[in-house]
């Protein structure tokens, strides 16, 4: 199982994370069936954005509306770990409610890709997947 994303989108996500190194930055993954076609950044509305992320509900609603109107589906999310590694944390596992979502986590210029699965090997919630960066 792998997630496909263009190099330019992957590099933009890494740049967004590097631009705000002290906060968790976040966004949505848009596309279809394991192919990311968009990755808009979203406002992090978490109570403490230095330690957690919560995607702005207004951005989620807008993305759902766009999908219903024929736009790309929401297939997951991305966020950064400013002082951690590119792997899901226990807090990420607690927040990972949708079993169809893909997650990208950025830390130190690295990007990790994961799928939410029941009884996953990472915190009982995530399975690592290959990230295929295409031209």
OpenMM code with the backbone's topology and positions (N, CA, C; nanometers):
from openmm import Vec3, app, unit

residues = "UNK UNK UNK UNK UNK UNK UNK UNK UNK UNK UNK UNK UNK UNK UNK UNK UNK UNK UNK UNK UNK UNK UNK UNK UNK UNK UNK UNK UNK UNK UNK UNK UNK UNK UNK UNK UNK UNK UNK UNK UNK UNK UNK UNK UNK UNK UNK UNK UNK UNK UNK UNK UNK UNK UNK UNK UNK UNK UNK UNK UNK UNK UNK UNK UNK UNK UNK UNK UNK UNK UNK UNK UNK UNK UNK UNK UNK UNK UNK UNK UNK UNK UNK UNK UNK UNK UNK UNK UNK UNK UNK UNK UNK UNK UNK UNK UNK UNK UNK UNK UNK UNK UNK UNK UNK UNK UNK UNK UNK UNK UNK UNK UNK UNK UNK UNK UNK UNK UNK UNK UNK UNK UNK UNK UNK UNK UNK UNK UNK UNK UNK UNK UNK UNK UNK".split()
positions = [
    Vec3(0.0849, -0.1169, 0.0000),
    Vec3(0.0000, 0.0000, 0.0000),
    Vec3(0.0900, 0.1240, 0.0000),
    Vec3(0.0568, 0.2185, -0.0878),
    Vec3(0.1358, 0.3413, -0.0908),
    Vec3(0.0456, 0.4603, -0.1184),
    Vec3(0.0960, 0.5747, -0.0842),
    Vec3(0.0283, 0.7014, -0.1086),
    Vec3(0.1111, 0.7781, -0.2105),
    Vec3(0.0473, 0.8254, -0.3157),
    Vec3(0.1172, 0.9000, -0.4198),
    Vec3(0.0925, 1.0493, -0.4025),
    Vec3(0.1994, 1.1267, -0.4207),
    Vec3(0.1929, 1.2718, -0.4115),
    Vec3(0.3010, 1.3282, -0.5042),
    Vec3(0.2753, 1.4414, -0.5637),
    Vec3(0.3787, 1.5016, -0.6484),
    Vec3(0.4910, 1.5553, -0.5607),
    Vec3(0.6095, 1.5591, -0.6166),
    Vec3(0.7235, 1.6142, -0.5420),
    Vec3(0.6960, 1.7590, -0.5024),
    Vec3(0.6322, 1.8340, -0.5925),
    Vec3(0.6076, 1.9761, -0.5615),
    Vec3(0.5126, 1.9915, -0.4432),
    Vec3(0.4092, 1.9082, -0.4331),
    Vec3(0.3195, 1.9159, -0.3167),
    Vec3(0.3921, 1.8732, -0.1898),
    Vec3(0.4672, 1.7630, -0.1995),
    Vec3(0.5444, 1.7163, -0.0821),
    Vec3(0.6416, 1.8250, -0.0360),
    Vec3(0.7120, 1.8860, -0.1307),
    Vec3(0.8086, 1.9898, -0.0952),
    Vec3(0.7404, 2.1131, -0.0363),
    Vec3(0.6198, 2.1456, -0.0846),
    Vec3(0.5467, 2.2598, -0.0293),
    Vec3(0.5055, 2.2327, 0.1151),
    Vec3(0.4627, 2.1106, 0.1450),
    Vec3(0.4267, 2.0745, 0.2828),
    Vec3(0.5486, 2.0874, 0.3733),
    Vec3(0.6630, 2.0375, 0.3285),
    Vec3(0.7862, 2.0478, 0.4073),
    Vec3(0.8224, 2.1947, 0.4286),
    Vec3(0.8070, 2.2773, 0.3262),
    Vec3(0.8381, 2.4206, 0.3383),
    Vec3(0.7430, 2.4900, 0.4344),
    Vec3(0.6158, 2.4535, 0.4321),
    Vec3(0.5177, 2.5127, 0.5258),
    Vec3(0.5588, 2.4813, 0.6694),
    Vec3(0.6010, 2.3586, 0.6935),
    Vec3(0.6438, 2.3193, 0.8282),
    Vec3(0.7697, 2.3948, 0.8689),
    Vec3(0.8651, 2.4084, 0.7770),
    Vec3(0.9910, 2.4772, 0.8082),
    Vec3(0.9698, 2.6258, 0.8320),
    Vec3(0.8672, 2.6832, 0.7704),
    Vec3(0.8420, 2.8268, 0.7838),
    Vec3(0.7923, 2.8651, 0.9234),
    Vec3(0.7355, 2.7699, 0.9944),
    Vec3(0.6834, 2.7950, 1.1295),
    Vec3(0.7387, 2.6841, 1.2204),
    Vec3(0.8664, 2.6906, 1.2523),
    Vec3(0.9323, 2.5779, 1.3190),
    Vec3(0.8894, 2.5515, 1.4626),
    Vec3(0.8270, 2.6465, 1.5286),
    Vec3(0.7901, 2.6267, 1.6699),
    Vec3(0.6468, 2.5778, 1.6888),
    Vec3(0.5663, 2.5797, 1.5813),
    Vec3(0.4256, 2.5403, 1.5914),
    Vec3(0.3983, 2.4195, 1.5032),
    Vec3(0.2974, 2.3431, 1.5410),
    Vec3(0.2495, 2.2378, 1.4526),
    Vec3(0.1644, 2.3054, 1.3457),
    Vec3(0.2034, 2.2886, 1.2227),
    Vec3(0.1233, 2.3382, 1.1107),
    Vec3(0.0470, 2.2196, 1.0550),
    Vec3(-0.0639, 2.2476, 0.9873),
    Vec3(-0.1479, 2.1372, 0.9429),
    Vec3(-0.2236, 2.1724, 0.8156),
    Vec3(-0.2784, 2.0701, 0.7569),
    Vec3(-0.3576, 2.0891, 0.6365),
    Vec3(-0.4290, 1.9604, 0.5995),
    Vec3(-0.4989, 1.9679, 0.4890),
    Vec3(-0.5753, 1.8541, 0.4394),
    Vec3(-0.5040, 1.7879, 0.3224),
    Vec3(-0.5327, 1.6622, 0.3024),
    Vec3(-0.4897, 1.5907, 0.1830),
    Vec3(-0.6147, 1.5688, 0.0992),
    Vec3(-0.6119, 1.6188, -0.0232),
    Vec3(-0.7259, 1.6070, -0.1136),
    Vec3(-0.6874, 1.5176, -0.2301),
    Vec3(-0.7822, 1.4413, -0.2802),
    Vec3(-0.7557, 1.3557, -0.3951),
    Vec3(-0.8549, 1.2429, -0.4028),
    Vec3(-0.8078, 1.1295, -0.4542),
    Vec3(-0.8915, 1.0119, -0.4674),
    Vec3(-0.8038, 0.8868, -0.4612),
    Vec3(-0.8512, 0.7855, -0.3917),
    Vec3(-0.7932, 0.6510, -0.3923),
    Vec3(-0.6406, 0.6471, -0.3807),
    Vec3(-0.5860, 0.7087, -0.2781),
    Vec3(-0.4416, 0.7008, -0.2544),
    Vec3(-0.3573, 0.7914, -0.3409),
    Vec3(-0.4209, 0.8882, -0.4072),
    Vec3(-0.3491, 0.9850, -0.4892),
    Vec3(-0.3803, 1.1249, -0.4381),
    Vec3(-0.2789, 1.1939, -0.3871),
    Vec3(-0.2956, 1.3300, -0.3365),
    Vec3(-0.2851, 1.4269, -0.4540),
    Vec3(-0.3912, 1.5068, -0.4733),
    Vec3(-0.3904, 1.6066, -0.5799),
    Vec3(-0.3866, 1.7492, -0.5251),
    Vec3(-0.4082, 1.7631, -0.3950),
    Vec3(-0.4028, 1.8936, -0.3301),
    Vec3(-0.3709, 1.8761, -0.1830),
    Vec3(-0.3060, 1.9771, -0.1252),
    Vec3(-0.2687, 1.9700, 0.0166),
    Vec3(-0.2741, 2.1092, 0.0783),
    Vec3(-0.3933, 2.1702, 0.0815),
    Vec3(-0.4009, 2.3062, 0.1339),
    Vec3(-0.3676, 2.3133, 0.2827),
    Vec3(-0.2914, 2.4154, 0.3180),
    Vec3(-0.2647, 2.4420, 0.4595),
    Vec3(-0.3932, 2.4939, 0.5232),
    Vec3(-0.4115, 2.4617, 0.6503),
    Vec3(-0.5288, 2.5074, 0.7259),
    Vec3(-0.4806, 2.5696, 0.8564),
    Vec3(-0.5620, 2.6561, 0.9094),
    Vec3(-0.5290, 2.7170, 1.0384),
    Vec3(-0.5350, 2.6097, 1.1467),
    Vec3(-0.4347, 2.6096, 1.2351),
    Vec3(-0.4316, 2.5190, 1.3488),
    Vec3(-0.5038, 2.5887, 1.4642),
    Vec3(-0.6187, 2.5323, 1.5048),
    Vec3(-0.6990, 2.5945, 1.6110),
    Vec3(-0.6835, 2.5222, 1.7452),
    Vec3(-0.5815, 2.4396, 1.7585),
    Vec3(-0.5582, 2.3690, 1.8852),
    Vec3(-0.5320, 2.4688, 1.9974),
    Vec3(-0.5688, 2.4313, 2.1183),
    Vec3(-0.5466, 2.5176, 2.2344),
    Vec3(-0.3987, 2.5491, 2.2529),
    Vec3(-0.3112, 2.4523, 2.2252),
    Vec3(-0.1673, 2.4734, 2.2338),
    Vec3(-0.1021, 2.4246, 2.1052),
    Vec3(-0.0929, 2.5097, 2.0025),
    Vec3(-0.0386, 2.4664, 1.8736),
    Vec3(0.1107, 2.4340, 1.8753),
    Vec3(0.1767, 2.4533, 1.9893),
    Vec3(0.3165, 2.4096, 1.9985),
    Vec3(0.3247, 2.2593, 2.0247),
    Vec3(0.2130, 2.1998, 2.0682),
    Vec3(0.2141, 2.0584, 2.1070),
    Vec3(0.1065, 1.9743, 2.0398),
    Vec3(0.0158, 2.0385, 1.9646),
    Vec3(-0.0956, 1.9642, 1.9055),
    Vec3(-0.1467, 2.0377, 1.7827),
    Vec3(-0.2288, 1.9673, 1.7061),
    Vec3(-0.2926, 2.0330, 1.5926),
    Vec3(-0.4399, 1.9973, 1.5896),
    Vec3(-0.5178, 2.0906, 1.5425),
    Vec3(-0.6602, 2.0710, 1.5167),
    Vec3(-0.6930, 2.1558, 1.3942),
    Vec3(-0.7344, 2.0908, 1.2898),
    Vec3(-0.7660, 2.1615, 1.1657),
    Vec3(-0.8891, 2.2478, 1.1876),
    Vec3(-0.8820, 2.3706, 1.1406),
    Vec3(-0.9928, 2.4648, 1.1505),
    Vec3(-1.1198, 2.4006, 1.0936),
    Vec3(-1.2258, 2.3892, 1.1747),
    Vec3(-1.3497, 2.3272, 1.1266),
    Vec3(-1.4066, 2.3960, 1.0019),
    Vec3(-1.3867, 2.5258, 0.9891),
    Vec3(-1.4367, 2.5958, 0.8701),
    Vec3(-1.3691, 2.5430, 0.7435),
    Vec3(-1.2409, 2.5095, 0.7523),
    Vec3(-1.1690, 2.4534, 0.6370),
    Vec3(-1.2220, 2.3140, 0.6036),
    Vec3(-1.2511, 2.2354, 0.7049),
    Vec3(-1.3077, 2.1023, 0.6816),
    Vec3(-1.4442, 2.1112, 0.6146),
    Vec3(-1.5275, 2.1993, 0.6648),
    Vec3(-1.6615, 2.2160, 0.6065),
    Vec3(-1.6507, 2.2608, 0.4612),
    Vec3(-1.5639, 2.3568, 0.4344),
    Vec3(-1.5467, 2.4058, 0.2977),
    Vec3(-1.4977, 2.2940, 0.2055),
    Vec3(-1.4051, 2.2110, 0.2531),
    Vec3(-1.3535, 2.1009, 0.1721),
    Vec3(-1.4611, 1.9956, 0.1464),
    Vec3(-1.5445, 1.9679, 0.2457),
    Vec3(-1.6551, 1.8732, 0.2268),
    Vec3(-1.7546, 1.9279, 0.1243),
    Vec3(-1.7853, 2.0553, 0.1333),
    Vec3(-1.8769, 2.1169, 0.0359),
    Vec3(-1.8199, 2.1098, -0.1047),
    Vec3(-1.6917, 2.1398, -0.1183),
    Vec3(-1.6275, 2.1348, -0.2495),
    Vec3(-1.6306, 1.9917, -0.3054),
    Vec3(-1.6086, 1.8931, -0.2203),
    Vec3(-1.6128, 1.7530, -0.2649),
    Vec3(-1.7533, 1.7159, -0.3122),
    Vec3(-1.8545, 1.7586, -0.2376),
    Vec3(-1.9932, 1.7291, -0.2782),
    Vec3(-2.0281, 1.7968, -0.4104),
    Vec3(-1.9620, 1.9069, -0.4416),
    Vec3(-1.9869, 1.9787, -0.5665),
    Vec3(-1.9021, 1.9241, -0.6820),
    Vec3(-1.8313, 1.8131, -0.6594),
    Vec3(-1.7538, 1.7508, -0.7652),
    Vec3(-1.6036, 1.7671, -0.7532),
    Vec3(-1.5579, 1.8353, -0.6496),
    Vec3(-1.4148, 1.8533, -0.6288),
    Vec3(-1.3514, 1.7294, -0.5688),
    Vec3(-1.2228, 1.7370, -0.5400),
    Vec3(-1.1545, 1.6200, -0.4828),
    Vec3(-1.2048, 1.5882, -0.3424),
    Vec3(-1.1939, 1.4608, -0.3070),
    Vec3(-1.2333, 1.4145, -0.1742),
    Vec3(-1.1273, 1.4520, -0.0710),
    Vec3(-1.1692, 1.4608, 0.0535),
    Vec3(-1.0731, 1.4690, 0.1638),
    Vec3(-1.0279, 1.3257, 0.1887),
    Vec3(-0.8978, 1.3007, 0.1699),
    Vec3(-0.8480, 1.1645, 0.1908),
    Vec3(-0.7565, 1.1556, 0.3130),
    Vec3(-0.7326, 1.2687, 0.3781),
    Vec3(-0.6484, 1.2649, 0.4968),
    Vec3(-0.6025, 1.4019, 0.5394),
    Vec3(-0.4952, 1.4024, 0.6179),
    Vec3(-0.4424, 1.5277, 0.6707),
    Vec3(-0.2911, 1.5207, 0.6778),
    Vec3(-0.2309, 1.6362, 0.6967),
    Vec3(-0.0863, 1.6443, 0.7195),
    Vec3(-0.0624, 1.7415, 0.8324),
    Vec3(0.0463, 1.7199, 0.9044),
    Vec3(0.0855, 1.8146, 1.0090),
    Vec3(0.2335, 1.7942, 1.0417),
    Vec3(0.2860, 1.8889, 1.1156),
    Vec3(0.4270, 1.8822, 1.1523),
    Vec3(0.4435, 1.8487, 1.2998),
    Vec3(0.5594, 1.7943, 1.3299),
    Vec3(0.6034, 1.7706, 1.4677),
    Vec3(0.7293, 1.8544, 1.4872),
    Vec3(0.7159, 1.9774, 1.5367),
    Vec3(0.8317, 2.0663, 1.5459),
    Vec3(0.9461, 2.0137, 1.6316),
    Vec3(0.9154, 1.9372, 1.7345),
    Vec3(1.0229, 1.8890, 1.8212),
    Vec3(1.0232, 1.7363, 1.8308),
    Vec3(0.9630, 1.6720, 1.7330),
    Vec3(0.9559, 1.5265, 1.7367),
    Vec3(1.0092, 1.4652, 1.6097),
    Vec3(0.9564, 1.3485, 1.5785),
    Vec3(0.9973, 1.2811, 1.4567),
    Vec3(0.8765, 1.2646, 1.3644),
    Vec3(0.9005, 1.2139, 1.2450),
    Vec3(0.7957, 1.2038, 1.1434),
    Vec3(0.7160, 1.0744, 1.1593),
    Vec3(0.6752, 1.0479, 1.2827),
    Vec3(0.5927, 0.9315, 1.3151),
    Vec3(0.4768, 0.9773, 1.4021),
    Vec3(0.3659, 0.9079, 1.3963),
    Vec3(0.2506, 0.9474, 1.4780),
    Vec3(0.2808, 0.9383, 1.6276),
    Vec3(0.2262, 1.0328, 1.7002),
    Vec3(0.2366, 1.0323, 1.8462),
    Vec3(0.1135, 0.9633, 1.9046),
    Vec3(0.1155, 0.9415, 2.0345),
    Vec3(-0.0019, 0.8859, 2.1021),
    Vec3(-0.1201, 0.9805, 2.0884),
    Vec3(-0.0939, 1.1114, 2.0921),
    Vec3(-0.2023, 1.2091, 2.0740),
    Vec3(-0.2596, 1.1998, 1.9333),
    Vec3(-0.1741, 1.1778, 1.8333),
    Vec3(-0.2236, 1.1595, 1.6965),
    Vec3(-0.3162, 1.0376, 1.6899),
    Vec3(-0.2751, 0.9292, 1.7547),
    Vec3(-0.3565, 0.8076, 1.7540),
    Vec3(-0.4927, 0.8319, 1.8173),
    Vec3(-0.4968, 0.9085, 1.9257),
    Vec3(-0.6239, 0.9383, 1.9913),
    Vec3(-0.7148, 1.0222, 1.9016),
    Vec3(-0.6558, 1.1034, 1.8142),
    Vec3(-0.7334, 1.1912, 1.7261),
    Vec3(-0.7687, 1.1261, 1.5931),
    Vec3(-0.7097, 1.0129, 1.5625),
    Vec3(-0.7285, 0.9480, 1.4323),
    Vec3(-0.8565, 0.8653, 1.4327),
    Vec3(-0.9660, 0.9287, 1.4005),
    Vec3(-1.0954, 0.8621, 1.4093),
    Vec3(-1.1418, 0.8011, 1.2780),
    Vec3(-1.1006, 0.8562, 1.1659),
    Vec3(-1.1505, 0.8099, 1.0361),
    Vec3(-1.0584, 0.7021, 0.9797),
    Vec3(-1.1062, 0.5772, 0.9703),
    Vec3(-1.0200, 0.4688, 0.9241),
    Vec3(-0.9856, 0.4739, 0.7755),
    Vec3(-1.0418, 0.5672, 0.7019),
    Vec3(-1.0076, 0.5769, 0.5599),
    Vec3(-0.8981, 0.6806, 0.5342),
    Vec3(-0.8575, 0.7549, 0.6364),
    Vec3(-0.7642, 0.8661, 0.6164),
    Vec3(-0.6189, 0.8223, 0.6090),
    Vec3(-0.5468, 0.8955, 0.5271),
    Vec3(-0.4015, 0.8897, 0.5186),
    Vec3(-0.3481, 1.0064, 0.6010),
    Vec3(-0.2341, 0.9893, 0.6630),
    Vec3(-0.1701, 1.0961, 0.7400),
    Vec3(-0.0272, 1.1138, 0.6903),
    Vec3(0.0122, 1.2378, 0.6698),
    Vec3(0.1521, 1.2723, 0.6465),
    Vec3(0.2001, 1.3506, 0.7664),
    Vec3(0.3171, 1.3146, 0.8170),
    Vec3(0.3752, 1.3850, 0.9311),
    Vec3(0.5150, 1.4299, 0.8914),
    Vec3(0.5408, 1.5596, 0.9148),
    Vec3(0.6673, 1.6211, 0.8759),
    Vec3(0.7452, 1.6572, 1.0011),
    Vec3(0.8737, 1.6240, 1.0000),
    Vec3(0.9625, 1.6636, 1.1099),
    Vec3(1.1050, 1.6651, 1.0568),
    Vec3(1.1736, 1.7752, 1.0807),
    Vec3(1.3130, 1.7855, 1.0408),
    Vec3(1.3360, 1.7620, 0.8928),
    Vec3(1.2426, 1.8017, 0.8087),
    Vec3(1.2556, 1.7830, 0.6655),
    Vec3(1.2162, 1.6444, 0.6165),
    Vec3(1.1899, 1.5532, 0.7082),
    Vec3(1.1461, 1.4173, 0.6731),
    Vec3(0.9941, 1.4143, 0.6656),
    Vec3(0.9405, 1.3265, 0.5817),
    Vec3(0.7956, 1.3091, 0.5697),
    Vec3(0.7635, 1.1619, 0.5881),
    Vec3(0.6793, 1.1317, 0.6854),
    Vec3(0.6326, 0.9952, 0.7074),
    Vec3(0.4888, 0.9833, 0.6615),
    Vec3(0.4539, 0.8697, 0.6022),
    Vec3(0.3178, 0.8454, 0.5538),
    Vec3(0.2574, 0.7279, 0.6301),
    Vec3(0.1305, 0.7425, 0.6655),
    Vec3(0.0633, 0.6434, 0.7491),
    Vec3(-0.0827, 0.6317, 0.7077),
    Vec3(-0.1397, 0.5158, 0.7368),
    Vec3(-0.2820, 0.4930, 0.7142),
    Vec3(-0.3442, 0.4591, 0.8483),
    Vec3(-0.4612, 0.5144, 0.8742),
    Vec3(-0.5353, 0.4806, 0.9957),
    Vec3(-0.5962, 0.3420, 0.9739),
    Vec3(-0.5656, 0.2503, 1.0644),
    Vec3(-0.6164, 0.1130, 1.0550),
    Vec3(-0.6517, 0.0628, 1.1945),
    Vec3(-0.7489, -0.0267, 1.2036),
    Vec3(-0.7768, -0.0858, 1.3341),
    Vec3(-0.6581, -0.1713, 1.3793),
    Vec3(-0.6217, -0.1621, 1.5028),
    Vec3(-0.5138, -0.2418, 1.5619),
    Vec3(-0.3814, -0.2269, 1.4868),
    Vec3(-0.3507, -0.1041, 1.4433),
    Vec3(-0.2261, -0.0790, 1.3723),
    Vec3(-0.1051, -0.0989, 1.4609),
    Vec3(0.0117, -0.1217, 1.4018),
    Vec3(0.1326, -0.1461, 1.4794),
    Vec3(0.1871, -0.0218, 1.5513),
    Vec3(0.1419, 0.0967, 1.5133),
    Vec3(0.1879, 0.2189, 1.5788),
    Vec3(0.0737, 0.2732, 1.6641),
    Vec3(0.0902, 0.2671, 1.7934),
    Vec3(-0.0087, 0.3129, 1.8913),
    Vec3(-0.1458, 0.2474, 1.8707),
    Vec3(-0.1479, 0.1300, 1.8101),
    Vec3(-0.2733, 0.0588, 1.7887),
    Vec3(-0.3651, 0.1244, 1.6874),
    Vec3(-0.3124, 0.2209, 1.6101),
    Vec3(-0.4014, 0.2985, 1.5235),
    Vec3(-0.3448, 0.3257, 1.3834),
    Vec3(-0.2125, 0.3208, 1.3652),
    Vec3(-0.1519, 0.3568, 1.2375),
    Vec3(-0.0666, 0.2441, 1.1821),
    Vec3(-0.0638, 0.2371, 1.0479),
    Vec3(0.0296, 0.1491, 0.9779),
    Vec3(0.1129, 0.2377, 0.8862),
    Vec3(0.2455, 0.2202, 0.8857),
    Vec3(0.3272, 0.2971, 0.7940),
    Vec3(0.3006, 0.2535, 0.6497),
    Vec3(0.3076, 0.3483, 0.5584),
    Vec3(0.2910, 0.3187, 0.4162),
    Vec3(0.4022, 0.3866, 0.3384),
    Vec3(0.4274, 0.3366, 0.2199),
    Vec3(0.5275, 0.3991, 0.1327),
    Vec3(0.4700, 0.5285, 0.0768),
    Vec3(0.5545, 0.6296, 0.0654),
    Vec3(0.5153, 0.7562, 0.0046),
    Vec3(0.5852, 0.7651, -0.1300),
    Vec3(0.5073, 0.7601, -0.2357),
    Vec3(0.5626, 0.7653, -0.3706),
    Vec3(0.5525, 0.9085, -0.4226),
    Vec3(0.6669, 0.9749, -0.4312),
    Vec3(0.6715, 1.1126, -0.4818),
    Vec3(0.6941, 1.1074, -0.6324),
    Vec3(0.5997, 1.1616, -0.7060),
    Vec3(0.6050, 1.1587, -0.8519),
    Vec3(0.6450, 1.2952, -0.9052),
    Vec3(0.6985, 1.2982, -1.0266),
    Vec3(0.7382, 1.4279, -1.0848),
    Vec3(0.6214, 1.5240, -1.1015),
] * unit.nanometer
topology = app.Topology()
chain = topology.addChain("A")
for resn in residues:
    res = topology.addResidue(resn, chain)
    for name in ("N", "CA", "C"):
        topology.addAtom(name, app.Element.getBySymbol(name[0]), res)
